[in-house]
């Protein structure tokens, strides 16, 4: 039997979901994303579904299905594992000429859910005659091609601020990689994974921001000028930075410069090394019973510098985790200041160099010895410093490589 494929526009239309278990948990988010009015009928809900209900994205009737529940529905999803109860639901839907998806019995259903992949405005759905694994394999192959195929240029305008992640090219987001493939111009920093740049199309203009002359402030002004200039020429520009653009990445300055010039800005957050590097070294920045908060600071200015905005006395009083970025050069003075302000000298501390890359190195020490141990080990930037009791967790946990 041949099926007739069709895309449903469900915005504002009621969809009934019968069942509140794991299958519904997988199905409901796509219905919500399509704008459907999702009504769930089930004696119980999973915590995830309860979260959708609490947020007002779905409604819940806490009881078993009744035939009258199908009234006003455009589509019915049956997500229960009781064949007899499911048959009652699909019979009620059939009587009202409402398409019905059956999770328990595809042959008894009047509609099937395909294997789906979405990339921007493109949605690909693969149906099957019962060979679900094959459909998913085809879906995955298409997804791979779409990820490597840039969207049509009219779709994208202005500047995208894309975080490239901590160093491993696989840690950029799917959206970030898709926009990078569509870029006409890429303005990249030195900490951007080189493998990502190697994948750019030959005609892409690549601007190495690390090679822009002048001092730091003048260089930033030149970067802002380049972003605006290329975007106003009608080119799609990706500003690619290591980690996240808004965590000591001057993304806010670049966004403001574009906004003032009337250039639209798309923000694509990245995995920040302030969390990723410690995690990859086996250090969770928070841990139950150990640390209920973490603070991320920039260490590029020493504690006694007149331009420092850090309240070192307040940091020393905190009991949670302190993460210092760009602080290797000033680590001796940072450690001394924290100890002087009351942080115990025996506080566990660690340094992680080039987290997520093949050059990752780490060492653990204590606050009073971390600077000397780091220098002796030859640890070099970029590196993340972690100070707090969570560092001791690494002794019991070593992540797989």
PEKA-V723825 format. One record per backbone hydrogen bond with DSSP energy under -1.0 kcal/mol. NH is the residue of the N-H (numbers start at 1). CO is the residue of the C=O. If there is no record, write none. Layout:
BEGIN
NH | CO
NH | CO
END
This chain:
BEGIN
12 | 35
13 | 10
15 | 37
16 | 75
17 | 39
18 | 77
19 | 41
25 | 21
26 | 22
27 | 23
28 | 24
31 | 27
32 | 28
33 | 29
34 | 30
35 | 32
36 | 31
37 | 13
38 | 36
39 | 15
40 | 59
41 | 17
42 | 61
46 | 20
50 | 46
51 | 47
52 | 48
53 | 49
54 | 50
55 | 51
56 | 53
57 | 52
59 | 38
61 | 40
63 | 61
69 | 66
70 | 67
71 | 68
73 | 70
74 | 14
76 | 99
77 | 16
78 | 101
79 | 18
86 | 82
87 | 83
88 | 84
89 | 85
90 | 86
91 | 87
92 | 88
93 | 89
94 | 90
95 | 91
96 | 92
97 | 94
98 | 93
101 | 76
103 | 78
110 | 100
111 | 100
115 | 126
117 | 124
119 | 122
122 | 119
124 | 117
126 | 115
132 | 130
135 | 131
136 | 132
137 | 133
138 | 134
139 | 135
140 | 136
141 | 137
142 | 138
143 | 139
144 | 140
145 | 141
146 | 142
147 | 143
148 | 144
155 | 152
156 | 153
159 | 264
160 | 237
161 | 266
162 | 239
163 | 268
164 | 241
165 | 243
171 | 168
177 | 173
178 | 174
179 | 175
180 | 176
181 | 177
184 | 236
185 | 236
186 | 205
187 | 238
188 | 207
189 | 240
192 | 189
196 | 193
198 | 194
200 | 197
204 | 201
205 | 184
207 | 186
209 | 188
211 | 208
212 | 209
219 | 215
220 | 216
221 | 217
222 | 218
223 | 219
224 | 220
225 | 221
226 | 222
227 | 223
228 | 224
229 | 225
230 | 226
231 | 227
232 | 228
234 | 231
235 | 230
237 | 158
238 | 185
239 | 160
240 | 187
241 | 162
243 | 165
247 | 244
251 | 245
254 | 250
255 | 251
256 | 252
257 | 253
258 | 254
259 | 255
260 | 256
262 | 259
263 | 258
266 | 159
268 | 161
275 | 272
276 | 272
277 | 273
279 | 275
280 | 276
282 | 279
283 | 278
287 | 291
290 | 287
291 | 287
295 | 321
297 | 323
299 | 325
305 | 302
308 | 305
312 | 310
315 | 311
316 | 312
317 | 313
321 | 293
322 | 387
323 | 295
324 | 385
325 | 297
331 | 328
334 | 330
335 | 331
336 | 332
337 | 333
338 | 334
339 | 335
340 | 336
341 | 337
342 | 339
343 | 338
347 | 344
349 | 365
350 | 386
351 | 363
352 | 384
353 | 361
354 | 382
357 | 354
360 | 357
361 | 353
363 | 351
365 | 349
367 | 347
368 | 345
369 | 366
370 | 366
373 | 369
374 | 370
375 | 371
376 | 372
377 | 373
379 | 374
384 | 352
385 | 324
386 | 350
387 | 322
388 | 348
391 | 388
392 | 389
393 | 390
394 | 391
395 | 392
396 | 393
END
